[in-house]
Amino acid sequence: MSADRTSVTVVPLDAVVDPENEETVEAELRALQAGAGVVVVHVRTRVVTPRALHLLLRARQRAAAEGGILCVAAPDPAARRIFHLTGLSRVLRVAATVPGAVRRNAGAGCGHPPA
């Protein structure tokens, strides 16, 4: 049976990703991501570490390999700014809200004013 590619799975990311928890966070994300059509990672921290960025890029690659899509909702302006400064806001389809990330995935705007 194939996965429903129209479904949206929201995965909360509440932890600051660091060397101690990166493996655990990635395993949890991988499990929730399996078979999902559209995954919105809801980044609920102000700090987005380089490890978190790499983790999200790997998750995006997994989603693409399975025919799915990964995007990011980051309500905190400081977190969104990190995505913008690193050039990953477009790659990871970052928006301010979960509905905004879903809209951005559909080709609409990102749902927040420029940082």
C-alpha positions as a printed NumPy array, in Angstrom:
array([[ 0.   ,  0.   ,  0.   ],
       [ 1.396,  3.399, -0.937],
       [ 1.495,  6.367,  1.412],
       [-1.086,  9.13 ,  1.064],
       [ 0.972, 12.003, -0.348],
       [-1.692, 14.576,  0.542],
       [-1.504, 13.948,  4.292],
       [ 0.355, 16.383,  6.526],
       [ 2.333, 15.14 ,  9.514],
       [ 3.416, 17.787, 12.026],
       [ 6.518, 16.877, 14.022],
       [ 7.338, 19.123, 16.996],
       [11.013, 19.925, 17.56 ],
       [11.223, 21.207, 21.121],
       [14.863, 20.437, 21.876],
       [17.975, 22.373, 20.988],
       [19.823, 19.768, 18.909],
       [23.308, 19.106, 20.255],
       [25.839, 16.228, 20.171],
       [24.152, 14.478, 23.11 ],
       [20.64 , 14.316, 21.651],
       [21.146, 14.503, 17.881],
       [20.87 , 10.734, 17.322],
       [17.723, 10.45 , 19.431],
       [16.047, 13.449, 17.8  ],
       [16.9  , 12.143, 14.333],
       [15.562,  8.654, 15.137],
       [12.289, 10.147, 16.402],
       [11.971, 12.337, 13.31 ],
       [12.764,  9.407, 11.022],
       [10.058,  7.274, 12.671],
       [ 7.427, 10.014, 12.392],
       [ 8.488, 10.847,  8.851],
       [ 8.158,  7.276,  7.528],
       [ 5.424,  7.054,  4.919],
       [ 4.229, 10.635,  5.391],
       [ 3.402, 12.714,  2.319],
       [ 4.151, 16.152,  3.699],
       [ 6.097, 16.571,  6.933],
       [ 6.124, 19.931,  8.703],
       [ 8.836, 20.116, 11.36 ],
       [ 7.556, 22.612, 13.928],
       [10.73 , 24.165, 15.386],
       [ 9.668, 25.523, 18.765],
       [13.066, 26.684, 19.987],
       [14.684, 30.067, 19.584],
       [18.08 , 28.483, 18.936],
       [18.705, 26.496, 15.759],
       [22.124, 24.868, 15.928],
       [24.26 , 23.725, 12.989],
       [23.435, 20.163, 14.076],
       [19.719, 20.939, 13.793],
       [20.243, 22.393, 10.321],
       [22.121, 19.286,  9.179],
       [19.484, 17.037, 10.732],
       [16.731, 18.891,  8.857],
       [18.662, 18.695,  5.585],
       [19.067, 14.927,  6.012],
       [15.34 , 14.637,  6.772],
       [14.574, 16.626,  3.621],
       [16.75 , 14.272,  1.566],
       [14.955, 11.243,  3.036],
       [11.571, 12.787,  2.264],
       [12.577, 13.535, -1.331],
       [13.954, 10.008, -1.803],
       [10.581,  8.603, -0.698],
       [ 8.586, 11.006, -2.876],
       [ 7.548, 13.144,  0.083],
       [ 8.132, 16.731,  1.108],
       [ 9.614, 18.281,  4.232],
       [ 9.084, 21.888,  5.268],
       [ 9.651, 23.831,  8.476],
       [ 7.477, 26.024, 10.679],
       [ 9.517, 28.302, 12.944],
       [ 7.357, 30.745, 14.94 ],
       [10.296, 32.492, 16.617],
       [11.743, 35.314, 14.468],
       [15.267, 34.557, 15.743],
       [14.986, 30.954, 14.569],
       [13.66 , 32.04 , 11.163],
       [16.527, 34.493, 10.871],
       [19.022, 31.643, 11.272],
       [17.362, 29.815,  8.389],
       [17.477, 33.006,  6.271],
       [21.113, 33.8  ,  7.105],
       [22.245, 30.282,  6.231],
       [20.339, 30.337,  2.954],
       [18.212, 27.37 ,  4.008],
       [14.873, 29.154,  4.294],
       [14.02 , 28.332,  0.677],
       [15.544, 24.86 ,  0.65 ],
       [13.635, 23.85 ,  3.786],
       [10.53 , 25.9  ,  2.893],
       [10.534, 27.762,  6.208],
       [ 7.435, 29.657,  7.326],
       [ 6.29 , 31.256, 10.573],
       [ 3.378, 28.869, 11.121],
       [ 2.395, 25.303, 10.328],
       [-0.383, 26.462,  7.945],
       [ 2.141, 28.854,  6.366],
       [ 4.589, 25.994,  5.803],
       [ 1.844, 23.937,  4.172],
       [ 0.914, 26.919,  1.959],
       [ 4.561, 27.483,  1.083],
       [ 4.816, 23.847,  0.106],
       [ 1.877, 24.423, -2.244],
       [ 3.735, 27.328, -3.884],
       [ 2.269, 30.221, -1.901],
       [ 4.21 , 32.748,  0.168],
       [ 5.927, 31.832,  3.394],
       [ 3.419, 33.478,  5.718],
       [ 5.68 , 35.941,  7.5  ],
       [ 7.199, 39.325,  6.788],
       [10.831, 39.387,  5.625],
       [13.313, 39.042,  8.485]])
